[in-house]
Amino acid sequence: MHYNDQGADFKYLIVNERDKRFGLSVTTVGFQAIRAGSVYPPRNHPDAYYFTAQKGRVLHEYQLVYITKGRGTFASDTTPSVDISKGQILFLFPGQWHTYAPLQKTGWNEYYIGFEGPIIDNLVKNSFISKESQILDIGINEELASLFARALEVAEADKTAAQQYLSGIVLHIMGAVLAISQNKRYEVDNAAQKIESAKIIMHENVYKDIDPEELAMKLGISYSWFRKVFKEYTGYAPAKYFQELKLRKAKQLLIESSMSVKEICYELNYTSTEHFFSVFKKRTNFTPTEYRNFGRAEKKTRMKTNKEKMRKITINLAAVAAFCIVVASPALVSSSCATPKTEQEDTTIIREDSGITALKYSSPEVPASIEFCGKTIDLSRFDRHERMDRELLAFTYMHSTSLQMLKKANRYFPIVEPILKENGIPDDFKYLMVIESNMNPTARSSAGAAGLWQFMQGTGRDYGLEVNNNVDERYHIEKATRAACRYLKDAYAKYKDWVAVAASYNAGQARIASQLAKQDVDDSLDLQLVEETARYVYRILAAKQLFNAPTTFGFRLRASDLYPPIPYTEITVTKGIADLATFSHAAKESIWSILKNMNPWLRETSLSNHSGRTYVIKIPTKEGMTYDPKKTVAHDKRWVIE
């Protein structure tokens, strides 16, 4: 749905008794764009909600009003007259007198949605929202605006269960608003950064003991302030949060590892087995042994169910394939438009005696050794051979992902390689970036890690990246790569071994150091670690194999298949930009979506710059906007067959 500055759209909704029993129902939803100098409310304002700015009004429902453009004023029986501007949201309460209006010289754009029900009453009762804090500053948020727009679309369609759909949208909006406003509050004095840093330190040291007071001292803050703000931010006191991390890790090890309960107790640095049993039982109502048995039984049941499902799917697919082979033209089946027959032998369709058609697969060869950062790694020992084999197979038969990574590398390797070189980081670390993000510069993990190098917020800030709701340099390819170089240098100063450095990128520096000492080994590849970390370095090595010889994995790319680097010009800005969409149109006839693609570190539709920082924005050239496969040059000739 599209709106312009002459646009207005609204919808009243009918709420039946069944809708009311859901606990939340939407009464109205709308959008208005008020031009500068226009009368407010406009003549087409819904009659049931009409008011004058002088007299105000009283509603019989809750409303949210989101201002996305312009400025104005607001007042209520609990809020003295205040100025409001774009990026602010108003909570209106039933039975509360209020008034608001845009300034004549600016006008404004407003989204609004009205609703009622015991679910919202309960949120008010529990002080999630209140009349005393009914104006929240959340900034211009694309996701939030799209939720309001989606609500209007659903209301206009008015299909079955539209009320329930709209109720879900309202709760999504409420949750987003509360989360954004809370986090903005913590950003005022860098509280969020300090708390996130503390959380990262706790995560990285879950196998040790942490004294919250010492942690506060390390962060340069008072313990009383730290404890108070940490609890507000996470819902836990620092010590309690750390114990929850330990407990979560214990649960994971009980289910996923073969370690004994005593070993897990020792690994997580509990004071005694008895203490571990007591804490675990109190928090889960299970002993560690009971939890392990129950969890593994559940896991086994799920695996059995999934195996049966896959068996049925395989049988069905085989039957379909057999049918297709029968009805297909023989000439069509035997022909190939890309690969000579001699190179297809490992992927040809063969017929078994049973009459079921099957695919013949092959396994990539595991090398006897491989070089990483100038170090030769022996892969002949059975455990290393099999670990490497597993990762090579994953890349071989993860076809679409592997092909996409090869294509994207042609665009991003030319950017990353010179930065690694100038910082003294071995070139092989570009493969670490590959497995971290699958070469997706806007990748974001469920844990909140972001960008090509998958930095967490706190770690990114620690290594010089600006991370907030407006600018997130974890998505800035060049800056994030330089930050990664600084991290890798710090790790190398500790280990003096690049393989250990690579492992620490996944497990944390403290974890690898403690395990090397605890297990009394010199080579990080010989450590007994949780599965994710144990696989990590081998995945890097397998990625290197893939990129060095993709044809041996069965991938046959032409130069025209690769993604070319996009030529661009740079615009340096030292002031804020109110509207990046307008800015993009003025800059070389670009558009906002293209500007965002070239500069994913811009997180909103505006650029705040109160501190006067210098930002460099990339604008693709007119020539670079057009994709011409004939001009694409392979960054590495080994990637292509031409």
C-alpha positions in Angstrom: 0.0 0.0 0.0 1.3 3.4 -0.9 0.5 6.8 0.6 1.6 10.3 -0.4 1.2 13.7 1.1 -2.4 13.9 -0.1 -3.2 10.5 1.2 -5.5 9.4 3.9 -6.9 6.1 4.7 -8.9 4.7 7.6 -11.1 1.8 8.5 -13.7 1.2 11.2 -14.0 -2.4 12.3 -17.0 -4.3 13.5 -16.2 -6.3 16.7 -18.5 -9.3 17.5 -18.9 -11.1 20.8 -16.5 -13.9 19.7 -13.8 -11.3 18.8 -14.2 -9.8 22.3 -13.6 -13.2 23.9 -10.1 -13.3 22.2 -9.1 -10.6 24.8 -8.0 -7.9 22.3 -9.9 -6.4 19.5 -9.2 -3.5 17.1 -11.7 -0.8 16.5 -10.1 1.5 14.0 -6.8 1.8 12.0 -5.7 4.5 9.7 -3.1 6.8 8.2 -3.2 10.6 7.5 -0.7 12.8 5.8 -1.3 16.4 6.8 0.2 19.0 4.5 1.8 22.2 6.0 -0.9 24.9 6.3 -3.8 22.4 6.2 -6.7 22.3 8.6 -6.5 19.7 11.3 -8.3 17.4 11.8 -9.0 17.3 8.0 -12.5 17.1 6.7 -12.2 13.4 5.9 -11.3 12.6 9.4 -13.5 9.8 10.8 -16.6 11.3 12.3 -16.7 9.1 15.3 -13.2 10.3 16.3 -13.5 14.0 15.2 -12.3 16.6 17.6 -10.9 20.2 17.6 -7.4 20.9 18.8 -8.8 23.6 21.1 -11.3 21.4 22.9 -9.7 18.0 22.6 -11.6 14.8 23.1 -12.1 11.7 25.3 -11.9 8.2 23.7 -13.6 5.0 24.9 -10.6 2.9 23.7 -6.8 2.8 23.6 -5.0 4.3 20.7 -1.4 4.4 19.4 -0.5 7.3 17.2 2.9 7.1 15.4 4.3 10.4 14.0 6.6 9.6 11.0 7.0 13.1 9.6 6.7 16.7 10.8 6.2 18.3 14.2 3.3 19.3 16.5 2.0 19.5 20.1 0.3 17.2 22.5 -1.4 17.6 25.9 -3.6 15.4 28.2 -5.0 15.5 31.7 -1.7 13.9 32.9 0.8 15.4 30.4 1.3 19.2 30.2 1.5 20.6 26.7 4.7 19.4 25.0 6.3 19.5 21.6 6.3 16.3 19.6 8.1 15.4 16.4 8.7 12.6 14.0 9.8 9.3 15.5 7.6 9.7 18.6 4.6 7.5 19.5 1.6 8.6 21.6 -0.3 6.2 23.9 -4.0 7.4 24.3 -6.1 5.9 27.1 -9.8 5.4 27.4 -11.5 8.1 29.5 -8.5 10.4 29.3 -8.9 13.9 27.9 -6.2 14.7 25.3 -5.5 16.9 22.3 -2.8 17.0 19.6 -2.2 18.7 16.3 0.6 19.3 13.8 2.3 22.6 13.4 0.9 24.7 10.6 4.3 25.3 9.1 5.3 21.6 9.0 2.2 19.4 9.0 2.9 15.7 9.8 2.2 12.1 8.9 0.5 9.9 11.4 -0.4 6.2 11.7 -3.0 5.3 14.3 -4.7 2.2 15.6 -7.4 1.9 18.2 -8.0 -1.2 20.3 -9.6 -2.5 23.6 -9.7 -5.6 25.7 -8.5 -7.2 29.0 -5.1 -8.0 27.5 -4.3 -4.3 27.2 -6.0 -3.6 30.5 -3.6 -6.1 32.1 -0.5 -4.4 30.5 -1.6 -1.1 32.0 -2.3 -2.7 35.3 1.2 -4.1 35.4 2.7 -0.7 34.4 4.1 -1.7 31.0 2.3 1.4 29.8 1.0 4.3 31.9 -0.6 7.7 31.5 2.4 9.3 33.1 4.7 8.1 30.3 2.5 8.2 27.3 5.0 9.8 24.8 7.8 7.5 23.8 10.7 8.4 21.5 11.4 5.4 19.2 12.8 7.2 16.1 11.8 6.4 12.5 11.5 2.6 12.3 10.8 1.0 9.0 9.6 -2.2 10.6 7.1 -0.4 12.8 5.7 1.7 10.0 5.2 -1.4 7.9 3.3 -3.0 10.8 0.8 -0.1 10.9 0.5 -0.3 7.1 0.0 -4.1 7.3 -2.8 -3.6 9.9 -4.6 -1.2 7.5 -4.3 -3.8 4.7 -5.7 -6.5 6.9 -8.6 -4.2 8.0 -9.4 -3.3 4.4 -9.5 -6.9 3.3 -11.7 -7.8 6.3 -11.4 -11.5 5.9 -12.4 -14.2 8.3 -10.4 -13.9 11.6 -9.1 -10.5 10.6 -9.6 -9.4 14.2 -7.3 -12.0 15.5 -4.7 -11.1 12.9 -5.0 -7.5 13.8 -4.7 -8.3 17.5 -1.4 -10.0 16.8 -0.2 -7.0 14.9 -1.1 -4.7 17.9 0.9 -6.9 20.3 3.8 -6.9 17.9 3.7 -3.1 17.7 3.4 -2.8 21.5 6.3 -5.2 22.0 8.5 -3.4 19.4 7.7 0.1 20.8 8.5 -0.9 24.4 11.7 -2.7 23.4 12.9 0.2 21.2 12.1 2.9 23.8 13.7 0.9 26.6 16.9 0.4 24.6 17.1 4.1 23.6 16.9 4.9 27.3 19.9 2.8 28.0 21.9 4.3 25.1 21.8 7.7 26.6 24.8 7.1 28.9 26.1 4.1 27.1 24.4 1.9 29.6 23.4 -0.6 27.0 27.0 -0.9 25.7 28.3 -1.5 29.2 25.6 -4.2 30.0 26.2 -5.9 26.6 29.9 -5.9 27.3 29.3 -7.5 30.7 27.1 -10.1 29.1 29.7 -10.9 26.5 32.4 -11.3 29.2 30.0 -13.7 31.1 29.3 -15.7 28.0 33.0 -16.0 27.2 33.9 -17.0 30.8 31.0 -19.4 31.5 33.5 -22.1 32.3 35.0 -20.0 35.1 33.8 -18.0 38.0 33.1 -14.3 37.7 32.9 -11.8 40.6 30.2 -9.2 39.6 32.0 -6.5 41.6 35.3 -7.2 39.8 33.4 -7.2 36.5 31.9 -3.7 37.3 35.4 -2.5 38.2 36.8 -3.8 34.9 34.0 -1.9 33.0 34.8 1.3 34.9 31.5 1.6 36.7 30.2 1.4 40.3 28.8 -1.9 41.4 25.6 -0.5 42.8 24.8 1.2 39.4 25.9 -1.9 37.5 23.7 -4.2 39.6 20.7 -1.9 39.4 20.9 -1.3 35.6 21.8 -4.9 34.7 18.7 -6.1 36.5 16.5 -3.6 34.8 18.1 -4.5 31.4 18.0 -8.3 31.7 15.6 -9.1 34.5 18.3 -10.8 36.5 20.9 -9.6 38.9 24.5 -10.1 37.5 25.3 -13.1 39.7 22.0 -14.7 38.9 22.4 -14.2 35.2 25.8 -15.8 35.2 24.4 -18.8 37.1 21.7 -19.1 34.5 24.3 -19.2 31.8 26.1 -22.0 33.6 22.9 -23.9 34.0 22.1 -23.5 30.3 25.5 -24.7 29.3 25.2 -27.7 31.7 21.9 -28.7 30.1 23.5 -28.5 26.7 26.5 -30.7 27.7 24.2 -33.2 29.4 22.2 -33.8 26.2 24.9 -33.3 23.5 28.1 -34.5 25.0 29.4 -37.8 26.4 31.0 -36.2 29.4 30.1 -37.6 32.8 28.1 -35.5 35.2 31.2 -35.1 37.4 33.2 -33.9 34.3 30.6 -31.4 33.5 30.6 -30.2 37.1 34.4 -29.8 36.9 34.2 -28.2 33.5 31.8 -25.5 34.6 33.8 -24.9 37.7 31.1 -25.7 40.3 32.5 -25.8 43.8 31.4 -29.5 44.3 29.3 -32.2 42.7 26.9 -31.8 45.6 26.5 -28.1 44.9 26.0 -28.8 41.2 23.3 -31.4 42.0 21.6 -29.1 44.4 21.5 -26.1 42.1 20.4 -28.2 39.1 17.6 -29.9 41.0 16.3 -26.7 42.5 16.1 -25.0 39.1 14.9 -27.8 36.9 13.1 -30.3 39.3 15.4 -33.0 37.8 18.8 -34.3 38.9 21.5 -33.9 36.2 21.2 -37.7 35.5 17.4 -37.6 35.2 17.6 -34.6 32.9 20.2 -36.4 30.7 18.1 -39.5 30.4 14.9 -37.6 29.7 16.5 -35.3 27.2 18.2 -38.0 25.3 15.0 -40.1 25.2 13.1 -37.1 23.8 15.9 -36.5 21.3 15.9 -40.2 20.2 12.1 -40.1 19.7 12.3 -36.9 17.6 15.1 -38.4 15.5 13.1 -41.6 15.0 10.1 -39.6 13.9 12.1 -37.5 11.6 13.8 -40.6 10.2 10.5 -42.2 9.4 9.3 -39.0 7.7 12.4 -38.8 5.6 12.0 -42.5 4.7 8.5 -41.8 3.4 9.6 -38.7 1.6 12.5 -40.6 -0.1 10.2 -43.4 -1.2 7.8 -40.8 -2.7 10.5 -38.9 -4.4 12.0 -42.1 -5.8 8.6 -43.1 -7.2 8.2 -39.6 -8.8 11.7 -39.8 -10.3 11.0 -43.2 -11.7 7.8 -42.0 -13.3 9.6 -39.0 -14.8 12.2 -41.2 -16.3 9.6 -43.5 -17.8 7.6 -40.7 -19.5 10.6 -38.5 -20.4 12.0 -38.5 -23.9 15.2 -40.7 -24.1 16.9 -38.0 -26.0 16.1 -35.5 -23.3 17.3 -37.8 -20.5 20.7 -38.4 -22.1 21.5 -34.9 -23.2 23.5 -32.3 -21.3 23.8 -28.6 -22.0 26.7 -27.9 -19.6 28.7 -30.9 -18.7 30.4 -33.5 -20.9 29.3 -37.1 -20.3 32.7 -38.1 -19.1 32.4 -35.6 -16.2 28.9 -36.7 -15.3 29.7 -40.2 -14.3 29.3 -39.6 -10.6 25.9 -37.9 -10.9 24.2 -40.0 -13.5 20.8 -41.6 -12.8 21.1 -45.4 -12.6 18.5 -48.2 -12.4 18.7 -50.7 -9.6 17.5 -54.3 -10.0 14.6 -53.3 -7.8 13.4 -51.0 -10.5 13.7 -47.9 -8.2 15.6 -45.0 -9.8 18.4 -43.7 -7.6 21.1 -41.0 -7.8 24.7 -42.1 -7.6 26.7 -39.8 -5.3 30.5 -39.5 -4.7 32.6 -38.3 -1.8 35.2 -35.6 -2.2 38.7 -36.7 -1.6 40.2 -35.8 1.8 43.7 -34.5 1.4 46.5 -36.0 3.5 47.4 -32.5 4.7 46.4 -28.9 4.1 48.2 -25.6 4.7 46.6 -22.9 6.8 48.3 -19.6 7.5 51.6 -21.1 6.5 51.2 -24.1 8.8 50.9 -27.6 7.4 48.0 -29.5 9.1 48.3 -33.2 9.0 44.9 -34.8 8.2 46.0 -38.4 8.1 45.1 -39.3 11.7 41.7 -40.9 11.7 39.8 -38.3 13.8 41.1 -35.4 11.7 40.4 -37.2 8.5 36.8 -37.9 9.4 36.2 -34.4 10.7 37.5 -32.9 7.5 35.5 -35.4 5.5 32.3 -34.4 7.2 32.8 -30.7 6.3 33.8 -31.4 2.8 30.6 -33.5 2.3 28.6 -30.6 3.8 30.0 -28.1 1.2 29.6 -30.6 -1.6 25.9 -31.3 -1.1 24.9 -28.0 0.2 24.7 -27.0 -3.4 22.8 -23.7 -3.4 24.7 -22.2 -0.4 28.1 -23.2 -1.8 27.3 -21.8 -5.2 26.0 -18.5 -3.7 29.2 -18.2 -1.6 31.4 -18.6 -4.7 29.4 -16.0 -6.6 29.5 -13.5 -3.8 33.2 -14.0 -3.1 33.9 -12.4 -6.5 32.4 -9.1 -5.1 33.7 -9.2 -1.5 37.1 -10.9 -1.6 38.6 -8.0 -3.6 37.5 -5.7 -0.7 38.6 -7.9 2.2 41.9 -9.3 0.9 43.8 -6.0 0.8 42.6 -5.1 4.3 43.8 -8.4 5.7 47.2 -7.9 4.0 47.7 -4.3 5.2 47.0 -5.4 8.8 49.3 -8.4 8.7 46.5 -11.0 8.9 47.0 -14.2 6.9 44.9 -14.3 3.7 43.3 -17.6 4.8 41.2 -15.8 7.4 38.9 -14.7 4.6 37.6 -18.3 4.8 36.7 -17.7 8.4 34.5 -14.8 7.2 33.0 -17.2 4.6 31.8 -19.7 7.2 30.7 -17.1 9.7 28.2 -15.4 7.3 28.0 -17.5 4.1 29.2 -14.3 2.4 26.0 -12.4 3.3 26.9 -8.9 4.4 23.5 -8.4 6.1 23.5 -11.8 7.9 22.2 -11.7 11.5 22.3 -14.7 13.8 19.6 -15.7 16.3 22.0 -14.6 19.0 22.4 -11.1 17.5 25.7 -11.4 15.7 25.7 -9.4 12.5 27.5 -8.7 9.3 30.1 -10.6 7.3 32.3 -11.1 10.4 29.3 -11.8 12.8 30.3 -9.4 15.5 28.1 -9.2 18.7 27.1 -5.7 19.7 29.5 -5.5 22.7 32.5 -7.0 20.8 31.9 -4.7 17.8 31.9 -1.6 20.1 35.0 -2.9 21.9 36.8 -3.0 18.5 35.9 0.5 17.4 32.6 0.0 15.6 29.6 2.3 16.0 26.6 0.2 16.9 23.2 1.7 17.6 19.7 1.8 16.1 20.7 4.4 13.5 24.2 3.3 12.5 25.5 -0.3 12.8 29.0 -0.6 11.4 29.0 -4.4 11.9 27.3 -4.2 8.5 30.1 -1.9 7.1 32.3 -4.3 5.1 35.5 -2.3 5.3 35.2 -1.2 8.9 34.0 -4.6 10.2 37.0 -6.2 8.4 39.4 -3.8 10.1 37.8 -4.5 13.5 38.1 -8.3 12.8 41.8 -7.7 12.1 42.2 -6.0 15.5 40.5 -8.9 17.2 42.6 -11.5 15.4 45.8 -9.6 16.3 44.8 -9.5 20.0 44.2 -13.3 19.9 47.5 -14.0 18.1 49.3 -12.0 20.8 47.9 -14.5 23.3 48.3 -17.8 21.4 51.1 -17.2 18.8 49.3 -19.7 16.7 46.8 -18.9 13.9 44.9 -22.1 14.2 44.1 -21.4 17.9 43.2 -17.9 16.9 40.7 -19.3 14.4 39.2 -21.6 17.0 38.9 -18.7 19.5 36.8 -16.7 17.1 34.1 -19.2 17.7 34.7 -20.2 21.3 36.2 -17.1 22.8 39.8 -16.4 23.7 39.4 -17.3 27.4 37.8 -20.6 26.6 40.5 -21.9 24.2 43.3 -20.7 26.6 41.7 -22.5 29.6 41.1 -25.7 27.7 44.7 -25.8 26.3 45.9 -25.6 29.9 43.3 -27.9 31.3 43.7 -30.7 28.7 47.4 -30.3 28.6 47.8 -30.1 24.8 49.7 -27.7 22.6 47.6 -27.9 19.4 44.1 -26.5 19.6 43.0 -29.1 17.0 43.6 -31.8 19.6 41.1 -30.3 22.1 38.0 -32.0 23.2 35.4 -29.3 22.7 31.6 -28.9 22.2 30.6 -29.9 18.7 30.1 -26.5 17.2 33.6 -25.4 18.2 35.2 -28.7 17.3 33.9 -28.5 13.8 34.7 -24.8 13.3 38.3 -24.9 12.1 37.6 -27.9 9.9 34.8 -25.9 8.2 37.3 -23.1 7.5 39.7 -25.7 6.0 36.9 -27.2 3.9 35.9 -23.7 2.7 39.5 -23.2 1.6 39.4 -26.4 -0.4 36.1 -25.4 -2.0 37.4 -22.0 -3.1 40.7 -23.4 -4.3 39.2 -26.1 -6.5 35.4 -25.8 -6.9 35.3 -28.2 -9.9 36.4 -31.1 -7.8 33.3 -30.5 -5.7 31.2 -30.6 -8.9 30.6 -26.9 -9.2 31.1 -25.6 -12.7 30.7 -21.8 -12.9 31.3 -19.4 -15.8 32.6 -15.9 -15.3 29.2 -14.5 -16.2 27.7 -16.5 -13.2 29.8 -14.5 -10.7 28.6 -11.3 -9.0 30.8 -8.4 -10.1 32.0 -5.6 -7.8 29.7 -2.6 -8.2 31.5 0.6 -9.2 30.6 3.6 -7.0 31.4 7.1 -6.1 31.6 8.4 -2.5 29.9 11.2 -0.7 31.3 12.4 2.6 28.8 13.8 5.1 29.5 15.4 8.4 25.9 16.3 9.2 22.7 14.4 9.8 20.4 13.5 6.9 16.7 13.9 7.6 15.5 11.7 4.8 17.8 9.2 3.1 15.2 8.4 0.4 15.3 12.0 -0.7 19.1 12.1 -0.4 19.4 9.0 -2.6 17.3 10.6 -5.3 19.5 13.6 -5.3 22.6 11.5 -5.4 23.3 10.3 -9.0 19.6 9.4 -9.5 19.8 6.4 -7.1 16.9 5.1 -5.0 16.7 4.2 -1.3 16.7 0.5 -1.8 19.9 0.7 -3.8 21.5 3.1 -1.3 20.6 0.7 1.5 22.1 -2.2 -0.5 25.4 -0.4 -0.9 25.4 0.9 2.6 23.8 -1.7 4.9 25.2 0.0 7.9 22.5 2.6 7.5 19.8 1.1 9.7 17.0 3.7 9.4 15.5 6.1 6.8 17.4 9.0 8.3 21.0 9.5 9.5 21.4 11.1 13.0 24.7 12.8 13.5 24.6 14.9 16.6 28.3 14.4 17.3 29.4 15.6 13.9 31.0 12.3 12.8 32.3 11.8 9.3 30.5 9.2 7.2 31.3 8.1 3.7 28.2 6.9 1.7 28.7 4.8 -1.4 26.6 5.7 -4.5 26.7 3.3 -7.4 27.6 4.8 -10.7 25.0 4.9 -13.4 27.0 2.3 -15.3 27.3 0.2 -12.2 23.6 0.0 -11.7 23.2 -2.2 -14.8 24.2 -5.9 -14.6 26.3 -6.9 -17.6 27.4 -10.5 -17.3 29.7 -10.2 -20.4 31.9 -7.8 -18.5 32.2 -9.8 -15.3 35.8 -10.9 -14.6 36.6 -13.7 -12.2 38.6 -12.6 -9.2 40.2 -16.1 -9.1 40.5 -18.1 -12.3 40.1 -21.3 -10.4 36.4 -20.5 -9.8 35.4 -20.7 -13.4 35.6 -23.3 -16.3 36.1 -20.7 -19.0 
